[in-house]
Amino acid sequence: MEVETGLGNSWTALPYPVLVVDSAGVVVTVNDPVRTVLPGVSPGAALRDVGPEWLCGAHEVDEPVAVSGSVAGRDFDAHPVALPGGEVMWWLVEDTGRLLREAEAALARERERAALLAEASTVLMSSLNVDRCMAAAVRLAARHLADAAVLVAPAQGQRLPIVHGCADGSVRQRTVIADPDAVAGLTEALRGFPPVPSRWIDPASVPEWLIPDDFAGPVGSVVITPLPGHGVPAGALVLLRHTDQMAFSEGEEVFARLFAARAGAALSAARLYAEQAAITGTLMRDLLPPKLQRAHGVEFAGGYRASEHYEVIGGDFYDVHPARDEDGETLVALGDVCGKGLEAAVLTGKIRNTLHALTPMAVDHERVLRLLNSAMLSSHHTRFATLVLASVARRDGQVRLRLTCAGHPAPLIVRTDGRVETADTRGTLIGALPKISAQTFRTTLAPGETCLLYTDGVTEARGGPMGEDLFGEERLAAGLAECAGLPAEAVVERIQMLTSQWIGKRKHDDIAMVAITAPHRTYLSAVDGRTAGRYTA
């Protein structure tokens, strides 16, 4: 039936559903999109019988006006146009505002999740300490993914190391004697198998040892997902929600697996580093530098990484010789023997023993260096060494330093405001010339400030996009500036992490460093100056 619309036949090709209804409520004609949106509406049918109620009601009034409604879950705006013959042409335009809002909400949610994953990667990879890595993982998971999070490490016999974390940021580590088979999906997750859906896990079956003490009320929903490691599972992550919270959706479970993948990689790297460090310490106990600790109220921390080519032994070294009492000076020595491998390590041991014997003369750095130079020239070795000496004493709440370099990179000092200074000290190599000269630099460290002694293995480490760029003093200073106010151990960990990331899997020289930090609070050491003391308020 032909209807005078004033538009010719062009309206039939419009992408919007368009239908013409006469004054009696009978559908006169429709275009093709109507058959998709309103399949029951066809010419000759009564709109009241086949159309949606909201459209029928709008058509039956004397002067139809625009109206909105939904069809099969889709929102439409219906706009009437009166035709010359008394018919009404209804244009149905889909309301995409809701879809747009949903899309914007989904986009905002994905951006938030991407930001969280980026934060997780930064936080989790910022430390190679296993305990800190586990604590950071559960803290992030409890804050962003659930009401509480539990990290279950691989079993050690019948013992399960677990870390509890709640949304308030509290973290508790402990070891329990328990059977993971008692929890659906936990054994599979610890073995690295794909997680079971959350709906398959009965929250009432979660044992008490898996629920944090601060978790109030019964468990309403549970997600258990594996922590994939480097070839070996790194553990399992358990997320808990209260009964008054919505159950985990499928999208949230997928996101939990993405988070767990980053946590597992970081934890696996930390464990691998810890295992390698333990093996190295066992095999090379007498050749590697000692583990440092607080002495007379001053924090000391050391880091060592031998040349990749020679695996665990090399020519870099450091030692700390604590003073006999708090009035004396602690001597720190860090050096680099020319060459690598066993011969360099043997000469390193001789230099360390010689310096230990010369410690009583450390009040005069130049004298110590002259005697060490003579000892090296009189030996059968043809190698030389660079060295930096630091005499450290705590006076009036500050740490006083005397620094002397002999052909060695000058130490860097990071102040509390993030400024990095270079110590003004220099000197000639040890074991190369009959006579040597050296210049001593004096400074003080306020609470929270750190002096970093390091070997050229740090600044000369090659990496970057092409693998040929040096790490350099600028990158080292920039990394050290980020460590303002951190304890000595954290400073060393941060610099080691930066150089390791720069080097990657490439060959490199020996790397050694020592951080000397003035603690933030007044510290009373024990009488012998070595064992743990106590803090005062």
VOLUM-176101 format. One record per atom (N, C-alpha, C, CB): x, y, z; residue in one letter. Coordinates in steps of 0.2 Angstrom, whole numbers, plus 5000, padded with zeros to 4 digits. Each point is the difference from the previous one (the first is absolute). Glycine has a CB too. Layout:
N
XYZA;...
END
This chain:
537
500449945000M;499650065000M;500450065000M;499149945006M;500850114990E;500450064999E;499750055005E;500349984988E;500250055016V;499850055005V;500450064998V;499849925009V;499950144991E;500350064999E;500450035006E;499050034992E;501649965007T;500450025006T;500450074999T;500149885003T;499950144991G;500450064998G;500849984999G;499150075006G;501149874995L;500749985000L;500149954994L;500150025012L;499449974984G;500149954995G;500049935003G;500650094992G;499949875005N;500149935002N;500750005004N;499349954991N;501050115010S;500750005003S;499949985007S;500450094993S;499149925011W;499949985007W;500149925001W;499350105002W;500549864993T;500149935000T;500749985001T;498949994994T;501650055004A;500749975000A;500350035006A;500050004988A;499750035016L;500350035007L;500249945004L;499350114999L;501349905005P;500249955004P;499650005007P;501150014995P;498450045006Y;499649995006Y;499449974999Y;500550105003Y;499249865002P;499349984999P;499550054999P;500349905007P;499350104987V;499550054999V;499349964998V;500950094996V;498649935007L;499349974999L;499550054999L;500449895006L;499150104990V;499550054999V;499449965003V;500550064989V;499149985015V;499449975003V;499450054999V;500749945009V;498750044989D;499550044999D;499650025006D;499949954989D;499650095010S;499750035006S;499649945004S;499950114994S;499949845003A;499749945003A;500549955004A;499150014991A;501550015008G;500549965004G;500349944996G;499550035010G;500349974983V;500249944996V;500750024996V;498849974999V;501749995001V;500650014997V;499950004992V;500649945010V;499650114987V;499950014993V;500649974996V;499350115002V;501349915000T;500649984997T;500650015005T;499550034988T;501049935010V;500650005005V;500650004995V;499449945010V;501250084992N;500649984997N;500449945002N;500150134998N;500449854999D;500449945002D;500250005007D;500349994988D;500050065015P;500349995007P;499449995005P;500950084997P;498549935002V;499449995004V;500049925001V;499450114997V;500749864998R;499949925000R;500549975004R;499650004989R;501050045013T;500549975004T;499950025007T;500850014991T;499050055010V;499950025007V;499349985003V;500750104998V;498849914998L;499349985001L;499749954995L;499850115006L;500449834995P;499949954995P;499249984999P;501149955002P;498550075003G;499349985000G;499650064996G;500149935011G;500250134988V;499750054997V;500050004993V;500350075010V;499249924987S;499950004992S;499450044998S;500649885000S;499450144993P;499450034998P;499449965000P;500750064992P;498849985011G;499349975001G;499949985007G;500049964988G;500550035016A;499949985007A;499850065004A;500849914998A;498950085007A;499850055005A;500650015005A;498849974999A;501450095001L;500650025004L;499949985008L;500250094992L;499249915010R;499849985007R;500249935001R;499150095001R;500849874994D;500149925000D;500749985000D;498949994995D;501550055001V;500749984998V;500550055003V;499649944990V;500350125012G;500550055002G;500150005007G;499750064990G;500849975012P;500150015007P;499550055003P;501249974999P;498750025008E;499450035003E;500250085000E;499849905007E;500850124994W;500250075001W;499950034993W;500849985009W;499349994986L;499950034993L;499250004998L;501149964997L;498649995005C;499250004999C;499750065004C;500049874998C;500250145008G;499750055004G;500150074997G;500149935010G;500650084988A;500150064997A;499750024993A;501149995005A;498749964992H;499650014993H;499350015001H;500849924995H;498950065011E;499350005001E;499850075002E;500049885002E;500450165000V;499850075003V;499950044993V;500749995011V;498950074991D;499850044994D;500650034996D;499050035007D;501549994997E;500650034997E;500649975002E;499450114999E;500849844998P;500649965002P;500650045001P;499549904994P;500950085011V;500650035001V;500549955001V;499550105006V;501249934994A;500549955000A;500049965007A;500750084993A;499549865007V;500049965006V;500649955000V;498750015000V;501549965005S;500549965001S;499849935003S;500850105001S;499549854997G;499949935003G;500549954998G;498850035000G;501149915002S;500549954998S;499749944996S;500650035011S;499849944985V;499849944996V;500549955001V;499350074992V;500649885010A;500549945001A;500650035003A;499549944990A;500550105015G;500550025004G;500450064997G;500149895004G;499650134990R;500350064997R;499650065001R;500649934991R;499750135010D;499650065002D;500050044993D;500450005012D;498950024987F;499950044994F;499650075002F;500049894993F;500150165003D;499650065000D;499650004993D;500950065007D;498449944994A;499550004994A;499850074999A;499649885003A;500550154991H;499850074998H;499549994995H;501250045002H;498250004999P;499449994995P;500150064995P;499349955009P;500450034985V;500050054995V;499349994997V;501350014997V;498350055003A;499349994997A;500050014993A;499650055010A;500149904986L;500050004993L;499350044998L;500749895000L;499350134993P;499450034997P;499449965001P;500850064992P;499249875007G;499449965000G;499849995007G;500449954990G;499950085015G;499749985007G;500449955003G;498950034997G;501649935000E;500449955003E;500650035004E;499749924990E;500650045014V;500650025004V;500649964998V;499250045010V;501349994988M;500649964999M;500450015006M;500050034988M;500249915015W;500449995006W;500749984998W;499049975007W;501550084996W;500749984999W;500349985006W;500150094991W;500149855009L;500349975006L;500850015000L;499049915001L;501350135003V;500750015001V;500349975006V;499950114993V;500549855006E;500349965006E;500450055005E;500049894993E;499850115013D;500450045005D;500749975002D;498950045005D;501649984992T;500749985001T;500350035006T;500149984988T;499650065015G;500350035006G;500149955006G;499450104997G;500249855004R;500149955005R;500649964998R;498850005003R;501249984990L;500549964998L;500750045001L;499249944992L;500850125006L;500650045001L;500250015007L;499650064990L;499949955014R;500250005008R;500349935002R;499150095002R;500649864996E;500349935002E;500749994997E;498849965000E;501350074993A;500649994997A;500550045004A;499549984989A;500350095013E;500550045004E;500249975007E;499550104994E;499949875009A;500249975006A;500549945000A;498850045004A;501049924990A;500549944999A;500750034998A;499049934996A;501150125001L;500650034998L;500450025006L;499650034989L;500050015015A;500350035007A;500249945004A;499350104999A;500349845001R;500249955004R;500649964998R;498849995002R;501350014991E;500649974997E;500650045001E;499349944992E;500650135008R;500650045001R;500250005007R;499650084992R;499949915013E;500249995007E;500449945001E;499050065003E;500749884994R;500449945000R;500750004997R;498949945000R;501150104995A;500750004996A;500550045005A;499550004989A;500250055014A;500450045005A;500249965006A;499550114996A;500149855006L;500149955006L;500649954998L;498850025004L;501149954990L;500549964998L;500750034999L;499149934994L;500950135003A;500650045000A;500350015007A;499650064989A;500049965016E;500250015006E;500349945003E;499250095002E;500449854997A;500249945003A;500749984997A;498849975001A;501350044993S;500749984997S;500550045003S;499449974989S;500550105012T;500550045003T;500249985007T;499650094993T;499849905011V;500149995007V;500349935001V;499150075003V;500749884993L;500249935001L;500749994998L;498849964999L;501450074996M;500749994997M;500550055003M;499549964990M;500350085015S;500450055003S;500549975005S;499150094998S;500849855004S;500449965005S;500149934998S;499550085009S;501149904993L;500149934999L;500049965006L;500750034991L;499050005014N;499949965007N;499449964999N;500650095007N;499449854995V;499449964999V;499450025005V;500849904997V;499450115009D;499550025005D;499750074998D;500649945009D;499850104989R;499750074998R;499549994994R;501050065005R;499249904990C;499649994994C;499449975002C;501049984993C;499049975011M;499349965002M;499650055004M;500649895001M;499750155003A;499650055004A;499750054995A;500749995011A;499750044985A;499750054995A;499449974996A;501250054999A;498949884999A;499549974996A;499350005003A;500949934994A;499150045012V;499450005004V;499750075002V;500449895004V;500050154997R;499850075002R;499650034994R;501050025008R;499349984986L;499750024994L;499349974998L;501250034996L;498949905005A;499449964998A;499450025005A;500749914996A;499550095011A;499450025005A;499750074999A;500649925008A;499950124989R;499750075000R;499650014993R;501050045006R;499249924989H;499650024994H;499649944997H;500950074997H;499249875005L;499649944997L;499549975005L;501049984993L;499150035013A;499649965005A;500050035007A;500249894993A;499450085011D;500050035007D;500649975004D;498850015000D;501549944998A;500649975003A;500349954995A;499550015011A;501249994989A;500449954996A;500549965004A;499950094991A;500249855006V;500449955004V;500549984994V;499249975009V;501450034992L;500549974996L;500349945003L;500350114995L;499649835002V;500249945002V;500749984996V;498849965004V;501750034999A;500649984997A;500149924999A;500650115005A;499849874991P;500149934999P;500149965007P;500450024988P;499349935013A;500149965006A;500749985001A;498949964999A;501350045008Q;500749985002Q;499949945005Q;500550114999Q;499449834997G;499849945004G;499350015002G;501149985005G;498750015001Q;499350015002Q;499850085002Q;500049885004Q;500550164995R;499950075002R;499950044994R;500849985010R;498750074991L;499850044995L;500150085002L;499149924996L;501450115001P;500150075002P;499550044997P;501249985000P;498450065004I;499550044997I;500150075002I;499249905001I;500550154995V;500050075002V;499350035000V;501250014995V;498550025010H;499450025000H;500050084999H;499649915008H;499950124988G;500050074999G;499350025000G;501050004994G;498850065010C;499450035000C;499950064997C;499849945010C;499650094989A;500050064996A;500350065003A;498949954996A;501250055011D;500350055004D;500750004999D;499150005008D;501249964988G;500750004999G;500449965004G;499950114996G;499849865009S;500449955005S;500249944997S;499450055009S;501249924992V;500249944997V;500349965006V;500350064989V;499649875011R;500249965005R;500349934996R;499250055009R;501449944993Q;500349944997Q;500049945006Q;500750074991Q;499249875007R;500149945004R;500049944996R;499450065009R;500849894995T;500049934997T;499549955004T;501250024996T;498449955000V;499549955003V;500149934998V;499250095000V;500649865004I;500049934998I;499349994997I;501049975009I;498950024985A;499449994997A;500049964994A;499650115005A;499949874993D;499949964993D;499650044995D;500049895006D;500450134989P;499750044995P;499449974996P;501150064999P;498949875002D;499449964997D;499350025003D;500849914997D;499350125009A;499350025003A;499750054997A;500549965011A;499850084985V;499750064997V;500049984992V;500450085009V;499049934989A;499849984993A;500450054995A;498949965003A;501650014993G;500350044995G;500750035002G;498950034996G;501349965011L;500650035003L;500649954997L;499450055010L;500549894991T;500549954998T;500250014993T;499649925008T;499950094987E;500150004993E;500350074999E;499049934998E;500850125006A;500450074998A;500749995002A;498950065002A;501349915004L;500749995002L;500449964995L;499650015012L;500049954984R;500449964995R;500050044993R;499749895006R;500050174994G;500050044994G;499549984995G;501250005002G;498349965000F;499449994995F;499550065000F;500149875003F;499550134992P;499650064999P;499550005006P;500149994987P;499750075015P;499550015006P;499349974998P;500750105004P;499049885002V;499349974999V;499650075001V;500249885004V;499250124992P;499550065001P;499850015007P;499649984989P;500350085013S;499950025007S;499349975002S;500650114998S;499049884998R;499349975002R;500049935002R;499550084992R;501149885006W;500149945002W;500349995007W;500249974988W;500050085015I;500350005007I;499450025005I;501250024995I;498749945010D;499550015005D;500450055005D;499449894998D;500450175003P;500350045005P;500049975007P;499750104993P;499849865009A;500049985006A;500549945002A;498850035000A;501549954994S;500549955001S;500750025001S;499349934993S;500850145007V;500750035001V;500249995007V;499750094991V;500849885010P;500349995007P;500250065004P;500349894996P;499750115010E;500250065004E;500750024999E;499249965009E;501350004990W;500650024999W;500150044993W;500449905007W;499150104989L;500150034994L;499650075000L;500149894994L;499650135012I;499650065001I;500450045004I;498949954998I;501350125000P;500450045005P;499650015006P;500550064990P;499849965016D;499750015006D;499650065000D;500949955006D;499350104990D;499650064999D;499450004996D;501150065002D;498849884995F;499450004995F;499449995004F;500749954991F;498850105009A;499449995004A;499549974997A;500350105006A;499349854997G;499449974997G;500249944995G;499550115001G;500049864997P;500149944996P;500350024993P;499149945006P;501250014990V;500250014993V;499449994996V;501249965003V;498850094992G;499450004995G;500249974993G;499550095007G;501149924992S;500349984993S;500749995000S;499150074994S;501149895002V;500849985000V;500249994993V;499949945011V;500750094988V;500449984993V;500749985002V;499350094994V;500849855003I;500749975001I;500350004993I;499749935010I;500950104989T;500350004994T;500849995001T;499150084995T;501249885000P;500749995001P;500550064999P;499749884996P;500850125007L;500650054998L;500549964996L;499850065011L;500149954982P;500549974996P;500750035000P;499149984992P;501449985009G;500750025001G;500449994993G;499949985013G;500750024988H;500549984994H;500149935000H;500650115001H;498949864996G;500049924999G;499849965006G;500950024993G;499150015013V;499749975006V;499550055003V;501149945002V;498450035000P;499450045004P;500350045006P;499149924996P;500750145005A;500350045005A;499550005006A;500650074992A;498849895008G;499650005005G;499350014998G;500850055007G;498749974997A;499350014998A;499850075004A;499849874998A;499750164999L;499750065002L;499349995002L;500850074994L;499049945012V;499349995002V;499750075002V;500249885004V;499250134992L;499650075001L;499449985004L;500550054990L;499349995015L;499449995004L;499650065000L;500649925007L;498750074993R;499650065001R;499549985005R;500150034988R;499650025015H;499549995005H;499349984997H;500650095007H;498949894997T;499449984998T;499650064997T;500049905008T;500150164995D;499650064997D;500350034994D;499750025012D;500849954985Q;500350024994Q;499849964994Q;501050045006Q;499049984988M;499849974994M;500549944999M;499550104995M;500349845003A;500449954998A;500550024994A;499249925004A;501450054996F;500550014994F;499649994994F;501049985007F;499150074988S;499749994993S;500649974996S;499250105001S;500649874993E;500449974996E;500650054998E;499149924996E;500750145003G;500550054998G;500550015006G;499250064992G;500649945014E;500450015006E;500549945000E;499150075006E;500649874993E;500549945001E;500550014994E;499049935005E;500950094989V;500550004995V;500550065002V;499149964991V;500750095012F;500450055002F;500549985006F;499150094996F;500649875008A;500449975006A;500549964997A;499050005007A;500949964987R;500549964997R;500650044997R;499149914998R;500750154999L;500550054998L;500450025005L;499350034991L;500449995015F;500450035006F;500549945002F;499050085003F;500749864998A;500449945002A;500649994996A;498949955005A;501050064988A;500649984996A;500550055001A;499249964992A;500750105010R;500550055002R;500349995006R;499550084993R;500149905012A;500249985007A;500549945000A;498950055005A;500849904991G;500449944999G;500750014997G;499049944999G;501050104996A;500750014997A;500550045004A;499450014989A;500350045015A;500450045005A;500349955005A;499350114998A;500249855005L;500249965006L;500549944997L;498950025006L;501049964988S;500449954998S;500750034999S;499149944994S;501050125003A;500650034999A;500350015007A;499650064990A;500049965015A;500350015007A;500349945003A;499250105001A;500449844998R;500249945003R;500649984996R;498949975003R;501250034990L;500549984996L;500750045003L;499249974990L;500750105011Y;500550045002Y;500249975007Y;499650104993Y;500049895011A;500149985007A;500449935000A;499050065004A;500849894991E;500349945000E;500750014997E;498949944998E;501250104997Q;500750014997Q;500450035005Q;499550014989Q;500350045015A;500450035005A;500249955006A;499450114997A;500149855004A;500249955006A;500549954997A;498850015005A;501249974989I;500549954997I;500650035000I;499149954993I;500950125004T;500750035000T;500350015007T;499550064990T;500149965015G;500250015006G;500349935003G;499250095002G;500549864997T;500349935002T;500749994997T;498849965002T;501250044991L;500649984997L;500650055000L;499249944992L;500650125009M;500550055000M;500150045006M;499950014988M;499949965018R;500050045006R;500650045002R;499249915003R;501450064995D;500650035002D;500250054995D;500349905006D;499550104988L;500250044995L;499550064999L;500549914994L;498950085007L;499550064999L;500050045006L;499349934994L;500550145005P;500050055006P;499549975005P;500350104992P;499849935014P;499649975006P;499350044999P;501049985007P;498549994997K;499450035001K;500150065005K;499349894997K;500450175001L;500150055005L;499450015004L;500850064992L;499349985014Q;499550015004Q;500250075004Q;499749885002Q;499850145002R;500150065004R;500650005004R;498850024999R;501650035002A;500550015004A;500150065003A;500649924994A;499350095013H;500150065004H;499550054997H;501249985002H;498250004997G;499550054998G;500050024993G;500050035012G;500449944984V;500050024993V;499849944996V;500950085002V;498749934993E;499749944995E;500549994995E;498850035002E;501449914997F;500449984994F;499749944996F;501050035007F;499049974987A;499749954996A;500549994993A;498850035004A;501349914994G;500449994994G;499749964995G;501050015008G;499250004986G;499749964995G;500649974995G;498950065001G;501049884997Y;500649984995Y;499749954995Y;500850015010Y;499450004984R;499849964994R;500749994996R;498850045000R;501449905000A;500649984996A;499950004993A;500449935009A;500150084987S;499950004993S;499649944997S;501150064999S;498549954997E;499649944997E;500449954997E;499150084998E;501449944999H;500549954996H;500349965005H;500250084991H;500049945015Y;500449965005Y;499549985006Y;501150064997Y;498349955002E;499549985004E;500050025007E;500049904993E;500450085012V;499950025007V;500650035003V;499249915001V;501450094996I;500650035003I;500250054995I;500349895006I;500150164998G;500250064996G;500550045004G;499050004993G;501250065004G;500450045003G;499850065004G;500749974991G;498650045010D;499750055004D;499949985007D;499450044990D;500750005015F;499949985007F;499850065004F;500949914998F;498950075008Y;499950065005Y;500049965007Y;499350074992Y;500949975013D;500149985007D;499850065004D;500949914997D;498850075009V;499950055005V;500349975007V;498950044994V;501550015009H;500449985006H;499750055005H;501149964994H;498450015010P;499750045006P;500650035005P;498949944998P;501050125004A;500450025006A;499949965006A;500050124995A;500549895009R;500049965007R;499450035004R;501249974999R;498750095001D;499550045004D;499750054996D;500649975011D;498950074992E;499650054997E;500450064998E;499049965005E;501650054999D;500450064999D;500549994994D;499950025012D;500249924986G;500449984994G;499750014993G;500649935008G;499850064987E;499750004993E;500049934997E;500550124999E;498949874998T;499949944996T;500350014993T;499049975006T;501449984992L;500450014993L;499649954995L;501150025006L;498750024989V;499749964994V;500550004994V;498850045004V;501349914993A;500449994994A;499749974994A;501050005008A;499050034987L;499749974994L;500550014994L;498850035004L;501349924992G;500550004995G;499949964994G;500850025009G;499649984986D;499949974994D;500749984997D;499050064997D;501249875003V;500649984998V;500049994992V;500249945011V;500350084986C;500049994993C;499949924998C;500850114999C;498849884996G;499949934998G;499449975003G;501249994998G;498649955000K;499549965003K;500249935001K;499250074993K;500349895010G;500149935001G;500449995006G;500049984988G;500349955012L;500349985006L;500650045002L;499649894997L;500950134999E;500650035001E;499850075004E;500649944990E;498950105007A;499850065003A;499749995007A;499850054988A;499849895012A;499749995007A;500549995005A;499049954994A;501650015004V;500549985005V;500350075002V;500249884995V;500050165000L;500350065002L;499650055004L;500649994990L;498750005009T;499550045004T;500149985007T;499250014990T;500849925011G;500149985007G;500650025004G;499449904996G;501150115000K;500750025003K;499950085002K;500749914994K;499050125002I;499950085001I;499550015006I;500250024988I;499349945013R;499650005005R;500349985007R;499149984992R;501349975008N;500449985006N;500550065002N;499949884997N;500450154998T;500550055001T;499650065003T;500849964991T;498750065006L;499650065003L;499849985007L;499650034988L;500249915013H;499749985007H;500650015005H;499249924995H;501450065003A;500650015004A;500250085001A;500449894997A;499450154998L;500250075001L;499450045003L;500849994990L;498749985012T;499450045002T;500250055006T;499349904997T;501250085008P;500250045005P;500350074998P;500149905007P;500150104987M;500350064997M;499650044996M;501149945000M;498250045000A;499550034996A;499950085001A;499549894999A;500850135007V;499950075001V;500450044995V;499949985012V;500649994984D;500350044995D;499949954993D;500950055008D;498649974988H;499949964994H;500650004995H;498850035001H;501550024999E;500650004995E;500549955002E;499850124997E;500349885009R;500549955003R;499849934998R;500450085009R;499049914992V;499749934999V;500149984993V;499250015009V;500750044986L;500049994993L;500849994998L;498950074998L;501549975005R;500749994998R;500349935002R;500250125002R;499649855004L;500249945003L;499749944995L;500150055012L;499349964986L;499649954996L;500450004993L;498950025006L;501350044992N;500350014993N;500749965000N;499450114998N;500949905008S;500749965001S;499949935000S;500450105006S;499149884997A;499849925001A;499949974993A;499650025012A;500050024984M;499849974994M;500650004995M;498850045002M;501650024998L;500650004996L;500549945001L;499850134999L;500249855008S;500549955002S;499849934998S;500450085009S;499049914989S;499749934999S;500249994992S;499150015009S;500749924989H;500249984994H;499450024995H;500749905005H;498850134997H;499450024996H;500250064996H;499249955008H;500550054986T;500150064996T;499450044999T;500949944994T;498650055010R;499450035000R;500050065004R;499449904997R;500250155002F;499950065004F;499250005002F;501050074994F;498949985011A;499350005002A;499850085002A;500249885005A;499250134995T;499750065002T;499749995006T;499850044988T;500250025016L;499749995007L;499750065003L;500949925002L;498650085002V;499750065003V;500049985008V;499350044989V;500950005015L;500049995007L;499550055003L;501249965001L;498450025004A;499550045004A;500149995007A;499250004990A;500950055014S;500050005007S;499450035003S;501350005000S;498349965004V;499350025002V;500050005007V;499549954990V;500250115013A;499950015007A;499450045001A;501250005002A;498449985003R;499450035002R;500150055005R;499349904997R;500650175002R;500150055004R;499450055000R;501249994998R;498550025008D;499550055001D;499449994996D;500950085003D;498949864996G;499449984996G;500150004992G;499450055009G;501249964989Q;500250004993Q;500649954999Q;499650124999Q;500549864995V;500549964998V;500650034996V;499149915000V;501550095003R;500550044997R;500449954996R;500150085010R;500149944984L;500449964995L;500650034998L;498949964996L;501649995003R;500750024997R;500049954994R;500650055011R;499449984983L;500149964994L;500650014996L;498750004999L;501649954999T;500650004996T;500049954994T;500750045011T;499449994983C;500049954994C;500749994998C;498950044997C;501349905001A;500649994996A;499949974993A;500649985012A;499350064983G;499849984994G;499349984999G;501249974999G;498450045006H;499349975000H;499550054999H;500449925008H;499050064989P;499550054999P;499850035007P;499549944990P;500450135010A;499850045006A;499349985003A;500850094996A;499149905010P;499449985003P;499550054998P;500649945009P;498750044992L;499550054999L;499650015006L;499949974988L;499850095014I;499750015006I;499350034998I;501150025006I;498449944997V;499350034998V;499750035007V;499849914991V;500050155008R;499850045006R;499249985001R;500950094998R;498849945007T;499349995002T;499650034995T;500349995012T;499950064984D;499550034995D;500149974993D;500150115007D;500349844993G;500149974993G;500650024996G;498849985000G;501650075003R;500650024996R;500549955001R;499750125002R;500749874992V;500549955000V;500750044999V;499249914996V;501350085009E;500650035000E;500649954998E;499550095008E;501049934989T;500649964999T;500550025005T;499749994987T;500649965016A;500550025005A;500750024996A;499549925008A;500850134995D;500650034996D;500649975003D;499450114999D;500749834999T;500649965001T;500249964994T;499649995012T;501150014988R;500349964994R;500749985003R;499450074991R;500949885005G;500749985001G;500249954995G;499850015012G;500849974988T;500349954995T;499949935002T;500950084998T;499249884997L;499849925001L;500549975005L;499650004988L;500249955015I;500349965004I;500449944997I;499250035009I;501449964992G;500449954997G;500350014993G;499349935006G;500650134992A;500350024993A;500650045000A;498850004996A;501350055009L;500650045000L;500350005007L;499550084991L;501149935009P;500450005007P;499750055005P;501049964994P;498850105003K;499750055005K;499350024998K;501150055001K;498549965004I;499350024999I;499850065003I;499749884999I;499850154999S;499750065003S;499350005000S;500950074996S;498849965009A;499249995001A;499850065004A;500149885000A;499350144999Q;499750065003Q;499449985004Q;500450074990Q;499549955016T;499549985004T;499450055000T;500849935007T;498650044993F;499450055001F;499649995006F;499950004987F;499950055016R;499649995007R;499350034999R;501150015006R;498549964997T;499350024999T;499649975006T;500050014988T;499350015013T;499649975005T;499349984997T;500650075009T;499149884994L;499449974997L;499550025006L;500549914993L;498950135005A;499550015004A;499549935000A;500150134998A;499549875007P;499649945000P;499649994994P;499950025012P;500149924985G;499749984994G;500450014994G;499050035005G;501650004995E;500550014995E;500449944999E;500050125001E;500249874993T;500449944998T;500650014996T;499049935001T;501650045000C;500650004996C;500049934997C;500650095007C;499549914986L;500149944996L;500750004997L;498750004997L;501649945005L;500649984997L;499949954995L;500750035011L;499649974983Y;499849964995Y;500749994995Y;498750035001Y;501349914996T;500549994995T;499850024993T;500449905007T;500050104988D;499950024994D;499649954996D;501050075000D;498849875003G;499649954997G;499350034999G;500749915005G;499150145000V;499350034999V;500050054995V;499949985012V;500550074987T;500050054995T;500249974993T;500250095009T;500249864991E;500249984993E;499649944998E;501150045003E;498449945000A;499549954998A;499750024994A;499849965012A;500349994983R;499750024993R;499349974999R;501150004996R;498450045001G;499449974999G;499650054996G;500049955011G;499450064990G;499650044996G;499749974994G;500750095003G;499049944992P;499749974994P;500449964996P;499250105000P;501449934999M;500549964996M;500549965004M;499950094991M;500149925015G;500549965004G;500750035001G;499349904997G;500850165000E;500650035000E;500150065004E;500149964989E;499350075014D;500150065004D;500249995007D;499150054993D;501349995010L;500249995007L;499450035004L;501250014997L;498849955009F;499550035005F;500250075002F;499849885004F;500850134998G;500250075001G;499950035006G;499850014988G;500650045014E;499950045006E;499350045001E;501350015000E;498550014994E;499350045000E;499449955002E;500550084992E;499549865006R;499549965001R;500149975008R;499949964988R;500750035014L;500149985007L;499850065004L;500949934997L;499250135002A;499850065004A;499350005000A;501150064998A;498649934996A;499250015000A;499749945004A;500150064989A;500249885011G;499749955004G;500150015007G;500249924991G;500450115011L;500150015007L;499650065003L;501249964998L;498650094998A;499650055002A;499349975002A;500650084992A;499249875005E;499349975002E;500149965007E;499749994988E;500950005014C;500149975006C;500050045006C;500649914994C;499350165006A;500150045005A;499649985006A;500250094992A;500149905014G;499649995006G;499949925001G;499450114999G;500849854996L;499949935001L;500649975004L;499449994989L;500549955015P;500549975003P;500549974996P;499249975009P;501450024993A;500649984996A;499849934996A;500850055009A;498949904994E;499949944996E;499550024994E;500149935011E;499450114990A;499650024995A;500350044994A;499150005008A;501450044994V;500450034995V;500449954996V;500150105007V;500249864996V;500449954996V;499649964996V;500849995009V;498649984993E;499549964996E;499850044994E;499649945010E;500250134991R;499850044994R;500550014995R;499350065008R;501349954994I;500650014995I;500149934996I;500550105007I;499549854997Q;500149934997Q;499549994995Q;500649965011Q;498850054991M;499449994995M;500150044994M;499349975010M;500950094990L;500050054995L;500649974995L;499650105007L;501049884996T;500549984996T;499849934997T;500950065007T;498849904996S;499849934998S;499550014994S;500249955011S;499350104989Q;499650014995Q;500450034994Q;499050015008Q;501450034993W;500450034995W;500449954996W;500150105006W;500249854998I;500549954997I;499649954996I;500850025009I;498649964994G;499749944998G;500449945000G;499450074992G;500649895003K;500449945000K;500750004997K;498949944999K;501350135000R;500750014997R;500549995005R;499550084992R;501149915005K;500649995004K;500250075003K;500449914993K;499950095013H;500150065003H;500649995005H;498850034999H;501550025003D;500550005005D;499849995007D;500650084993D;499949915012D;499749995007D;499750065002D;501049925002D;498550085003I;499750055002I;500050005008I;499350014990I;500950045013A;500050005008A;499850075002A;500949915001A;498750095005M;499850075002M;499949995008M;499550044989M;500650025014V;499950005008V;499650075001V;501149935003V;498450065001A;499650065002A;500150015007A;499149984991A;501150095011I;500150025006I;499450055002I;501349985000I;498350005005T;499450055001T;500050025007T;499449944991T;500450125010A;499950035007A;499349985001A;500850104999A;499049865007P;499349985001P;499650065002P;500449895004P;498950104995H;499650065002H;499950015007H;499449974990H;500749985014R;499950015007R;500649995004R;498849964999R;501250065007T;500649995005T;500049935001T;500050115005T;500649864995Y;500149935001Y;500549985005Y;499749984988Y;500249985017L;500549985005L;500249934998L;499550085009L;501249924990S;500249934998S;500249965006S;500450054989S;499749895010A;500249965006A;500750015002A;499249914997A;501050065009V;500750025002V;500649984995V;499549995012V;500449964985D;500549984995D;500050034994D;500049895005D;499550154993G;499950044994G;499849964994G;500950075005G;498949874996R;499949964994R;499349975001R;501249974999R;498650005007T;499349975001T;499550055000T;500549915006T;498950074993A;499450044999A;499950045007A;499549924992A;500450155007G;499950045005G;499250025001G;501250054999G;498750015002R;499350025001R;499950074998R;499849925009R;499650104989Y;499850074998Y;499850045006Y;499749964988Y;500450115012T;499750045005T;499550044996T;501050005007T;498550034997A;499550044997A;500350064997A;499149955008A;
END
